[in-house]
Amino acid sequence: QQEKTTLSMIDEAGKPTGGASSAEEVLAELKQSRKENLRRRNEKQRENKQKSRSTKWKSKEKKEKNENLINITRYQVNKITPKDGEPKLEKNEAAAIRWFSLAAKQGSTDAMVQLGNVLLHRVETEKRQFKNKDVRGKLKEALDWYEKAAAHDPPHPDALYNLGLLYYEGFHDSLEIDPARSFLLIKTAADVCNDPSALFFVGHIGLQGDEKIPKKIIPDDIKYAWNCVKSAADQGMKMRHTVAMLTCLIPAHFTSLNH
């Protein structure tokens, strides 16, 4: 019906121009033009679908890549063996630092401690390779992350303990020892966080003493020291043999526990 109407309109208008000699030819040209437009539209739709699939594939690939980078921090930094079916990844310390930094800046104390660990390991490696290299700036960055995690509420036990050990032992020529600060940091990890490593350290110092640490800051309480060591052992630390050794070394102390 539409074709008949079109033909009628063309006949009434007279002979068409533009190369067509009759109404039928004009209609044929219109049909051809319509087919061409339809073909172009279909091609455009196919192109858009292909672009959409390509974008989704790239997005999925990027997501999988990011997940792999996150796994690097678990597998390589923490030395955790991948489970069956999980990707086995090469070490990428820079990626680990980047991901830990993102999590630490969002307030994760675990990430703060891990970031401090990775940075400290990097500084240690550089110092071993270049003994005269000044690493105080990089060391301070690691200490700052430990300090942030230690100042959190509640404090992170590993941050307190790691800081305590660093101030107890020093770090080459880049960090002076501070035994008093060391003991107070580790004692906080023991008293506040009930950390087994810190409990054993404090208990051992209380029972054995230490030339580095001022006596005035060591609790003069043998029962407290013994309970620290016992609590550490009760948490699964392999130090029951150490408790037995201490019992043999200082029997007078343990005799006083009964009073």
C-alpha positions in Angstrom: 0.0 0.0 0.0 2.9 2.3 0.9 4.6 1.6 -2.5 1.4 2.4 -4.4 1.0 5.6 -2.5 4.6 6.6 -3.3 4.2 5.7 -7.0 1.0 7.8 -7.1 2.7 10.8 -5.5 5.6 10.5 -7.9 3.3 10.3 -11.0 1.4 13.4 -9.9 4.7 15.3 -9.4 5.8 14.5 -12.9 9.0 12.9 -14.2 11.6 12.6 -11.4 15.0 14.1 -11.6 18.4 12.9 -10.6 18.8 10.1 -13.2 15.6 8.2 -12.5 13.4 7.9 -15.5 10.2 6.5 -13.9 8.3 6.2 -10.6 9.4 2.5 -10.4 13.0 3.5 -10.6 12.6 6.1 -7.9 11.0 3.5 -5.6 13.8 1.1 -6.3 16.3 3.7 -5.3 14.4 4.4 -2.1 14.4 0.7 -1.3 18.1 0.4 -2.0 18.8 3.4 0.2 16.7 1.9 3.0 18.6 -1.4 2.8 21.9 0.5 2.9 20.9 2.5 6.0 19.7 -0.8 7.6 23.1 -2.5 6.8 25.1 0.4 8.2 23.0 0.4 11.4 23.5 -3.3 11.9 27.2 -2.9 11.4 27.3 -0.1 13.9 25.4 -2.3 16.4 27.9 -5.2 15.9 30.9 -2.8 16.4 29.3 -1.5 19.6 28.8 -5.1 20.9 32.4 -6.0 20.1 33.7 -2.9 21.9 31.5 -3.7 24.9 32.8 -7.3 25.1 36.4 -6.0 24.7 35.9 -3.5 27.5 34.4 -6.1 29.8 37.3 -8.5 29.0 39.8 -5.8 29.8 38.0 -4.9 33.0 38.0 -8.6 34.1 41.7 -8.9 33.1 42.6 -5.8 35.2 40.6 -7.1 38.2 42.3 -10.5 38.0 45.7 -8.7 37.8 44.9 -6.6 40.8 43.9 -9.7 42.8 47.1 -11.3 41.8 49.1 -8.3 43.1 47.2 -8.5 46.4 48.1 -12.2 46.7 51.8 -11.2 46.3 51.6 -9.5 49.6 50.2 -12.7 51.2 52.4 -15.2 49.5 55.7 -13.4 49.1 55.9 -11.0 52.1 54.3 -13.3 54.6 55.8 -16.4 53.0 52.4 -18.1 52.9 52.2 -21.1 50.6 49.4 -20.8 48.0 46.5 -23.2 48.4 45.7 -25.7 45.6 44.2 -23.9 42.6 45.5 -20.5 43.7 48.1 -18.7 41.5 51.8 -19.1 42.3 53.3 -15.6 41.9 56.7 -14.2 41.6 58.0 -11.8 44.3 57.1 -8.2 43.6 58.2 -6.1 46.6 57.2 -2.8 44.9 53.6 -4.1 44.4 53.5 -5.3 48.0 54.5 -1.9 49.2 51.9 -0.2 47.0 49.1 -2.4 48.2 50.1 -2.3 51.9 50.4 1.5 51.6 46.8 1.8 50.3 45.5 -0.3 53.2 47.6 1.4 55.8 46.4 4.9 54.7 42.9 3.6 55.2 43.6 2.8 58.8 44.6 -0.9 58.7 47.1 -1.5 61.6 48.0 -5.0 60.1 48.9 -3.2 56.9 51.0 -0.6 58.8 53.0 -3.4 60.5 53.5 -5.3 57.2 54.5 -2.2 55.5 57.0 -1.5 58.2 58.3 -5.0 57.9 58.8 -4.8 54.1 60.5 -1.4 54.3 62.8 -2.6 57.1 63.7 -5.6 55.1 64.6 -3.4 52.2 66.7 -1.1 54.4 68.5 -4.2 55.8 69.3 -5.5 52.3 70.7 -2.1 51.2 72.8 -1.8 54.4 74.3 -5.3 53.8 75.2 -4.5 50.2 76.5 -1.0 51.0 77.8 -0.8 54.5 78.5 3.0 54.4 75.2 3.9 52.9 73.1 6.3 55.0 69.7 4.6 55.4 68.3 6.7 58.3 65.7 8.4 56.1 64.3 5.0 54.9 64.6 3.5 58.3 62.5 6.4 59.8 59.8 5.6 57.3 59.6 2.0 58.6 59.7 3.2 62.2 56.9 5.8 61.5 54.5 3.0 60.4 55.3 1.0 63.4 54.7 4.1 65.6 51.3 4.7 64.0 50.2 1.1 64.6 51.5 1.2 68.1 49.7 4.5 68.9 46.4 3.1 67.6 43.6 2.2 70.0 44.0 -0.7 70.6 47.7 -0.8 69.8 49.1 -3.4 67.5 51.2 -5.9 69.5 53.6 -6.6 66.6 54.3 -2.9 66.2 55.1 -2.5 69.9 57.3 -5.6 69.9 59.1 -4.8 66.7 59.8 -1.3 67.9 61.0 -2.6 71.3 63.4 -5.0 69.6 64.8 -2.3 67.3 65.5 0.0 70.3 66.9 -2.9 72.3 69.3 -4.0 69.6 69.8 -0.9 67.5 70.1 -0.9 63.8 73.6 -0.8 62.5 74.8 2.8 62.9 71.4 4.2 61.9 69.5 3.8 65.2 70.9 4.2 68.7 69.8 1.7 71.3 67.3 2.8 74.0 66.9 -0.1 76.4 64.5 1.8 78.7 62.1 2.7 75.9 62.5 -0.8 74.5 61.4 -2.5 77.7 58.4 -0.2 78.2 57.2 -0.8 74.6 57.5 -4.6 74.9 55.9 -4.5 78.4 52.9 -2.6 76.9 52.6 -5.4 74.3 52.6 -7.9 77.1 50.2 -6.1 79.5 47.8 -4.6 77.1 47.9 -7.0 74.2 48.8 -10.2 76.0 51.3 -10.9 73.2 53.2 -14.2 73.9 56.6 -13.0 72.6 56.3 -9.8 74.7 55.2 -11.8 77.7 58.2 -14.1 77.5 60.6 -11.2 77.0 59.2 -9.3 80.1 59.1 -12.4 82.2 62.6 -13.4 81.2 64.0 -10.0 82.1 62.1 -10.0 85.4 63.6 -13.4 86.4 67.0 -13.0 84.9 67.6 -9.3 84.9 69.4 -7.5 82.1 72.5 -5.3 82.1 71.1 -3.0 79.4 67.8 -2.2 81.1 67.7 0.0 84.1 66.6 -1.9 87.2 64.2 0.8 88.3 61.8 0.2 85.4 61.8 -3.7 85.8 58.9 -4.7 88.0 60.3 -6.1 91.3 57.7 -8.9 91.3 58.9 -12.4 90.8 55.4 -13.8 90.7 54.5 -11.3 87.9 57.6 -12.3 85.9 56.8 -16.0 86.3 53.2 -15.5 85.3 54.3 -13.7 82.1 56.5 -16.6 81.1 53.8 -19.2 82.0 51.2 -17.2 80.0 53.4 -17.2 77.0 53.9 -20.9 77.2 50.2 -21.5 77.7 49.5 -19.7 74.5 51.4 -22.3 72.6 55.0 -20.9 72.4 57.6 -23.6 72.5 59.3 -22.4 75.6 58.3 -24.9 78.3 61.9 -26.1 78.2 63.0 -22.5 78.8 60.7 -22.3 81.9 62.3 -25.5 83.2 65.7 -24.1 82.6 64.9 -20.9 84.5 63.5 -23.0 87.3 66.9 -24.8 87.6 68.9 -21.5 87.3 67.1 -19.6 90.0 65.3 -22.0 92.4 65.2 -19.4 95.1 62.9 -17.2 93.0 60.5 -20.0 92.4 60.5 -21.0 96.0 59.3 -17.6 96.8 56.3 -18.0 94.5 54.7 -20.2 97.2 54.6 -17.3 99.7 
